[in-house]
C-alpha cells in the first residue's frame, strides 16, 4: 500500500511559518523513488533543524548508500520548528519526509543520527508528530523500527525506553545488513512480529536492543549488572568499522540545500579515526583505528562532488585533517587543479603542531583568506599534560607568529573550562597566552590591527574516554572561573582590546553531562522535559536549564539519585558504567590506566608513529591502522584544451 504524500495539507500551512523553503524538498541530487517498487523503506533523521541537519555527512552518506540499492528507498526528515509543529498538531499533519512528504509512520525503519545528546527531546517530538508511540513497548506491527546511531548512540541508555535498537560505529555496512534482515523478515510474512525482527537484529552481535537487557541496581543507586534477558542475545554488542574508505566514496552526489545552512560547501572525509589520544575527546576514542582515504580517492571524490553540486569551497574533513600523511600533496594538488576555477579549500581546525605555512598558503590560494583556528584546549602546560594535548606555548607562539608574519590578521583559539584537576590558575593562563599571541603578532607584522578570539566551551566527560570516571565542574564554579578570566582579559590595557572573548555559561554543559553519562532512569527526565515543552535544547534561545533541573528533581527523587550524582560525582574503578556492555573496542583497563596517567600528568604518544599502547581496538575489532603515503600524486584531471587524462585509482598502504 503506497504511502500518500501529505504535501497538499502541508502546503496550506507553509505561508504561516518562518523559512517555509526548508520543508519543501526537491534539492539538487535528492532521490525520489516509487514506493511500490521498493520492499524496504527507510526514513532517516538528523534530529535538528534543516539548516543543521542537511549538511550532516553521516545522514547524507547513508541516504545515498541505501538509495543505490535495488528495491530500497531512503528519505530524509528533520525537526520542524515550533511554529510549524503547532500548526501540524492543529491540522493533524504528521511528521513527514522532505523528499516525498510521506508520513514517517509508513516506513519500515526510522533511523536517527545523534551527534549530540541535546537532540533527544527533538526525537520525542518527531515520534509524537508521526503518531508513533513514544515508548518502544507500546509499538505494534504498524510502527517503524526506531533505530539510533551516531556518536551519542555509544551510550543509548538514557533513550533506551524510546528506541527499539541502536547501532554503534560506522553505518555504511550496518544499514545494508539491517536492510537484508528486514527484507527477509517481511518476505516471510513478518513472523513473530516486532520482537522476532528485533531478535534477528540483536543476534548479529552488532545491533543493540535495550528491551533484551535488564539493568539491576545496588541500594546506593549504582548499577549492579546489565544482563541479557533471553538466550541468543550477546552479552556485549560490538561496533561497526569500515576498513577501506576508498571502497565507500560517499557522498558521490552531495545534496545542495535550498535554504541557507550552517556549511555552504562540499565536504570530503579524508580519513576516519584519530590516535592522538586527547583524553577528553570521545570522537577520537570511539572512531579508532585511523583509516586514511588515498590521495587519488580524495581527488576523484572532489572532482565528482564539485561537478555534481557547483559549490565553490571544499572542506577536507576529519578529526585532525592536517594529520593525513599526504595532506601537503592533497592541498597542493587540489589548489593546482582548481586554480582557474577559484575553488577554495578549508580544514575545519588545524593542530598547532601540524600547521605549516606552505599548507596554509595552498588552502587559501584560490579562496578567501579567513581566520585560522587552533585548539590548544588547555591554558597551562600542566593541564595540557593532563588532557594529553601535547602542544607547548612556544609551539603556539611560533605558529601564530608565522601566520601573522605571512599576512593573516585573525586567529581564533579554542579552550575548555572545567577539565579534571583544573584550578583557577590554569584558566587564567588562557589570558596570558592570548596576550602573548597579540604581542607576537604586532611584533612580526608591524601592525596593530591584528585580532585574537578566545572561545571557551565547558568540559563534559564522555563515555568510552579516560575521563568517563571524572567529576564534572558545577555550573556555578564554571561561571565563576570564566568571570575571572573575562575580567583579566578586559582589565589589560595593552592587549585586552585586541582579544575577543566568547564563552558558554556552565548550564547547558551540566544537562549534556547528565544525558551523556546517564542510565535508563534518565529517560523519565527526558520525557518530562519534552512534555513540558522542551525542544531544540542545542539552541541557546530554546534551552531552559530551569526546566531540565525541575523535571530532573521530580523524576529522579523516586530513585534516590539527583543531577549531581550523574554529573559532579567521581566514579570508582569497580563501578559498572551504563555503557560497559557496548563494546567500542577500547579495553576498560587501558582507559583506567590512561585516567591514572592523566592524574599523574603523564603524556602518551600517538600510536600511529610509535609502538602500540594496547588500547585494545585493533585486535578486538580485527582492524589495523591504515596510513599512507601511497606515493601517488594528484595529477590535474584535465589539461586545459586537451583531451581528458585517465585517472589511476591505485590503493596502497
N, C-alpha and C positions, 0 to 999 in steps of 0.2 A: 504494500500500500504506500503510494508516494506521499512524502511529507509536503504539504502545501505551503507555499510562501505566505508569510504574514505581511508582506510589504504593503498591500492595499490598506490594511488597518494602520500600519506604522506610518505610512506616508502622510496621513492626515494629521499626525501628531508633530511631525518634524518642523513645521513653521513656528511651533511654540517653544522650541528648545534652543539652547546655545550650541553652536557648531554642529548643525544637523548633518553636514557633509560626512562626519565620521561614522555615521550609521548606514551609509548608502551602499558601500561596496563597489565592485567593479574596478578595483585598482589594476593598473598595468601589471601583467604577469599573475593575476589571481586566476584560480581554476574553478570552473563550474562544470560538474559532471551530472549526467542524468541519474536521478535517484534509483530508478528501477534497474538500471544496467549494473548496479553495484550491490554486492551482498554484505559488505561490511562498511558501516558509516561512522566516521569519527568527527566529533566536534572538539576543536582544540581551543583552549582559552588561556590567555595571559590575563590574570585577574586584576587588571588595572585599566586605566583609560586608553583609548585607541592610540593617542599620541605617544604613550609609553610602550604599549603592547605591540604595535605594528612592527617597529624596528627590532623587536626581540629575536635574536638569531635562533634560539632554541626552537621556538614555535615555527619560525619560517622554514627551518630545516625539516622538521617533522611533517609539516604541511606538504612540502614538496616530495619527500621520501614516500609518503603514503599515497599521494595522488598519482605518482608514477606507476603504482601497482594496478594491474588489471583488476577490475571489479571492486576497487576500494575507493572510497570518496572521503576527503577530509575538508572540513570547512572551519572558519575561524569565528570566534565570538570574543568580545571584550566587555569590560564593565561599562554599564551605562551610567551617566551622571545622574545625580538625584533628581534633576528636573524631568528627565525622561522617565526615570523609574516611577515617579509619582503618576505620570500620565499613563504609563503602561499598566499600572495597577488599576487605575480608574477605568481604562478602556479594555481591560483584560487582554492585553497583547503580551505573549510570553517572551522569555529570553530567546533571542534569535541569532542566527549566524549572519555575518555581513556578506558572505558570498552569495547565498540564495535566499536569505531571510527565512530559513526553515526553523521550526521550533527545536530548541536544543533537546527537548524531551524525546524527540523522534529518533535520535541517533543511538547507535549501539554502545559507543564508548564516549564519555565526556572526560577528556584529558585536560588537567590544569597544570600549568608550569609555574612553580613558585620560586622566584629568585630571592624573595624576602618574605618573612613571616607576617608582615603587616598587610598582606593581601587576603588573610583568612576571612575577614568579615565580608569582603567582596565576593568570595566564593559562596558564602551563605546567601547573599543577595541574589546571585545568579541562579542558585539551586531553587530558591523560593519563586523567583520570577518564572523559571522554567516549569514550575509545577512538579518538581522532583522533591520527595520528602527529604528534609534536612538530614535525618539520621539514616544510616545505611540499613539498620534493622527494620525500618518501615517501608523499604522499597520492594516493588514487585517486579514481575517479569516485564512489565511495560516501561520500566525505568532503565536509563542507560547505566552502564558500569561507570562509577565515578573514580577516576584514577589520578593520583597526584604524582608529579615529577618535579625536576629542578632541584637546585641546591637545598632549599628548605625541606625537601622530602627526605633528606638524610636523617631527620628526626620528625616523622609524621605523627608522633603520639598525640600532640595537642589536638589534631584534627582527626584522630582515629575513629571517632563516632560518625563523622560526616563523609568520609571517603570509603569506598569499597576496597581499594588497594592502592599501593604505591610502588613506583619503580625507582630504584636509586641508580645513579650513574648516567652514562651516555644513552640517549634514546633511540638512535638510528636503528640498530638491530633489534632493540627491545620492542619497538612498536610493531615491527614486522612479525616477530614471534607471537605477540599478543593477538595480532590480526589473524594469524593462522589458527590459533586456538579458538577464537571467537567464530571464525568461519566454519570450522569443523563442527563445533557445538550447534550452530544454527542449522547446518546441513542435516544434522542428525535429528532435528526437530526439538532442539533445546531441552534435552533430557535432564532431569534433576533440577531444573530451574536455575536461578541465580547462583545458588550455593554450589551446584556442580560446576558451573563455569568458573567461579572463584577458586574452587578446589583445583581444577585443572591448571589455572594460572599459578596458584601457590606451589603446586607440585614441581614446577620447573626450577624452584630454588632461587628465581630471580624476580619474583613478584611478591610483595609483602601484603598479606590480607589480615588486617588487625583483628577481625572477628574470630580468626582461628587461633588467637593467642590470649591467654588470661594473664592479668597482672595481679600479683599478690603483694600486699603491703605489710611493713612492720608497724608496730604500735606507735613509733615516733614519726611516721609519715613517709619514711624512705621505702624504696621498692625492695621486696624480699626476692622475688624472681619473676621472670616472664616465661611462661611455658605454653607450648602448643596444646590446644585442647582437642585435637583429633589426629589420628595416625596418618602418616603420609605427608605431613607438613614439616618442613625443615626447622630445626632449632634456630638456625641463623640464615638470614636472607642476604644474598651476595649482590654486589653492584655490577653494573654492566660497563665494559670498557671496549671502545672501538680502537683497534690497534693500528690499522693502516688508514690514515686520514686521506691519502690520495685516492683510495677506493670510494670515498664518500665526499666528493667535491661539491657539497651543498652550502648555501643555495646556489643553483645554477642560474635561476631566473628570479633574482631578488624582487620582492614586492616594492612597488613605488607608491607611497602613500598619497591619498587625495587631499588630506588635511595636513597642516603643519605637525611635525612630530619632533621628538627630542633629538633625533640624529638624522640629519638630511645628508646621508652619504651611503655609498655601497660598502659593505664590510666583508672582509675575508679573514677567517680564523687561520692564523699562520702556524700556531701549534696549540696543543692541549696539555694541561698539566703544568706543574711547577714544583721544583725541588729545592727552591731557595730556603725553604724551611722556616719562614716567618711564623712564629708560634701563634699569632692571633688570627692567621688567615685560613679560614675554613676552605675557601675555594682551592687554595694551593694544596691543602692536605687531601681533600676528597677526590681531586682530579688526577692524582698521581697514577701512573708514571708520565714522564714527559714524552710526547709523541709529536714530532715535527712534520709539517707538510713540506714536501720537497719544493725547491725553488721553482722548478718547471710547473709543478702542480699549482702553485700560487699564481704564477704568470698566466696560466690558462684560465683560472677562475676569475682573475681580474679582467682579462680580455672579454670573456663571455659576459660577465656581470655588467661591465660598462656598456657593451653593445645592447644588452637587454634592458637597461634602465635609463641611460642618459645622464646618470649622476656625474658630478664634476669633482667629487672627492672620494678617495678610497681609504677606509680605515683598516689598518693592519692589526687585527685583534688577537689578544691572548692575555694571560695574566701578567706577562712581563715581556712584551714584544721585542724589546731590544736584546733579549737573551737568545733569540733564534740564532743558530750557529752561522747562518748566512745573511743576517739582517742587512749588512752593508751592501752586499751584492744585490739583494732584493730591492732595496731602496734605490740604488743607483740604476739598476736595470729598468725599474718601472719609471723612474724620472726620465731616463734616456728615451724610453719607448714613447712616453706621452708628452714630450717637450712641446710639440706643436699644438697639442690639444688642451694644454693648460689644466691638466688633471692634478689636483693637489693630493698629497699623501698625509696620513696622520697616524701617530701612535697614541693610544689612549693616555698613558702616562709613562714617563721614562725613568728608569732606575738611575740614580745619581752615578753609580759606578759603571753603568753600561752606556752612558751618554758620550758621544764624541761629536765634535763639531762637523766632521765630514757627513756623518749620518744626518745631523740636524739640517745641514745645508741641502742635502739631497731631498729630504722630506719637504722642504719649503721652496724647492727650486721653481716648481710650476704653480704653486698655490700662494696663499697669502701667509705672511709670517705672523702667526698669532703668538700668544704667550707660551712659555714652557711650563710644564707641571712636573714637579718632583715630589716624592713622598718619603721623607725621612722618618715619618711616623712618630718618632720619639724626640723630645727636645734635648735630652742629655745623652752623653756617651753611655752612661750607666744603663739607662732604660732601654737604649738600643741593643745593648748586650742581652738584657732580659728577654726582649722580643725576638732576638736573633736577626735584627735588621742591621747587617754589617756595613754601615756607612759612617765614616768619620766626618766630623765637621770640616776638616781640611779638604776631604773629597768634595763635599758640597760647595765650599767656597771656591775651590779650584774650578769646578764645573760651571758655576754661575758666572765666575769671572770670564771664562771662555765665552759664554753666551753673551754677556753684556758687552764684552770686547768685540764681538762679531755683529753687533747691531741689534741684538734683542733688547727690548725695553721693559718687558714684563715677565716676572717669574712667579709661579704660584707654588706654595709649599703646603703639603698636606700632613697633618699630625693627628694623633689620637690623644684623648684625655681619659684617665681612669684605668690605665694599664696596670697589671699586677705589680705590686711593690712600689708604685709611683708615689712621689711626695710632691708638695707644692714646688719645691726647688727644681725638680725635673721639668715641671711645666713652665716655670718662669724662664728656664733656659731657652725656651722657644723664642722669647723676645730677643734674647742676646743673639741667637742665631740669625734672626731676621735683620737685626741691626747690622751685624757683620756683613750680611748679604748686600744691604743697601750701601754700606761704607765701601765695600769692594767694588760694587757696580759703579759708583760715582768715580772711584779712583781709575778704573780701567777704561771707562767710556768718556771720562772728562765731561760728563753731563749730569745735570741734577734732576732730569725728568724721569728717572727710572723708578719702577714700582716693584713692590713685592707684596703678594697677598698671602696671608696666613689663613688657612682653612682648617677648622678643627671639628672632628667628629668624636662622639663618645664611644668608648670601647665596650663592645658587647661580647662576652665569652660565648663561643660556639661549640656545638657537638663535634666530635671527631678531630679536635685540636688539642695540643698540650694544655691549653688554657680552659679546657672543659671543666676542670675542677676549681677554677679560680673564683674568688668572690668578686662581684661587680661593685663598682663605686656607686653610692646612692646618688640620686638626682640632686639633692641639696649640696653634697660635697663637690660634685662635678661642677655645678653652677658657681659655687664659691671659688673654686680653683680657677675657673675661666674668667671670673671677675677680676681676680688679682692679676691675671695675665693681661687682660684688657687695660687695666689701669697702668700697668708697667709700660705697655706699648704707647698708650696715649700720653703718658707723662713724659715721654722722651722728646725733648725739644728739637734735637738734631735730626733724628731719623723717623720719629713717630708718624709724621705726616705722609711719609712715603710708603708706610706699611698699612695695607688693608687688612681688616680682621673680620673673619666670618666664622661663626660657630653656631652649633645647635645646642639648645639647652638640654639638660640631662634627662628630661622626662620621657621623650619617645624611646630613648635607649633602654630605660627600665622595662617598658612594655615589650620591646623587642627581646630583651633578655628573658622575660617571663615566658614568651612564646618560643624562643629558640631552645631553652633548656627545660621546657615544661614536659609533663607527662599527660596521661589521659584525663586527669582531673581538670586540666586547663580548658578542656572542651566546653565545660559548663560556663566558664568565664566568657569564652569567645561567643557562645550562643547568646548569653545575656547582653553582651555589648551590641551584638547585631540587632537584637530585639529592641534595644534602647535607641536604635538609630545610627549605630556605628557603621561608617562607610569610609573608604579611601583613607585608611589610617596612615598610609605612607605620605599623605599630603598634609603639610602643616596646617592649612586652613580648615581641614576637615577633622584633624586628630583631636581627641579630647582625653587628656590624661585623667581628669576627674571621673569621667565616665568609666574608663577602664578600672581605675582604683576602686570606685564604688561597687562595680559589678564583681570585681575580684574579692573584695571584702565579704560580700554576701555569699558568693558561690563557694569560696574556699573555707569559710568558717565551719562548714559541715565536716571537713576533712582534718581540721586541726592544723592546717598549714596556712601561710599567707604569702604575699608577694615577696617579702624579704627572704623567706625560706627558699624561694626559687632563684632569687637574684643575688643578694649580697652575702649569701652563705657560702663558705668554702666547703668543697666536698672532700671526703677522705678516700684513700685508695680502695678500701673494701666496698665502698658504696656501689650498688648496682645502678648504673645510669639508664635513663629511659630508653636510650638508643643502643644499648650494648648488644642487642640481638640482631642489629643491622650491620652488616659487615662491609666497611669501607675499604677493607684490605689492610688498614693500619693496625698494628699489633698494640693492644692496650698497654702492655708493659713498656713498650717503646715510647708511647705517648707520655706515660707516667714518668719515665726516666728523663724525657725532654722537659717536662714540667719541673722536675727537680733541678735540671741543668739551668732552667730559667731563674729559679730562686737563687742559684749559686752564681748567676750572671756568667754562665759558660756558653760560648758561641759554638755552633755546629756548622760545618761547611756544607756546600751544595753537593749532593751526591752525584750530580751529573759529571763532575770533574774529579771526584775523589772516590776512594773505596766506599762500598755500601755500608750504610749505618743500620741495616736490618730493620727498617720501618715495617717490613712485612708485605708490602704491596706486590712486589714483582713475583716472589714465589707463590703467594697465596692466590693471586689473580691470574697466574700463569701469563704474566706480561713482562715487558722489558722496556728500559729507557731507549727511545729511538731518536737519535740526533744525527745530523749531517757531519761534515759537509758532503754534499753529493758530488762536488767537483764540477757541476754544470754551471753554465752562465745563462742569464736570462736574455736571450737574443731578442732584438726587436722582432715582432711578428711579421711586420711588413716593412720593406724598404720603400721610401716614397717613390712613386712612379715605376714600381717594379712588380713583378708577379709575387704573390704571397709565398713566403718561405715556409717549408714544412717545420712543424714544431716537434721536437723529440719529447717523449714523456717518460724517460727512464726513471728508475727509482732505486736509490741505493742508501744503505745506512752504514 
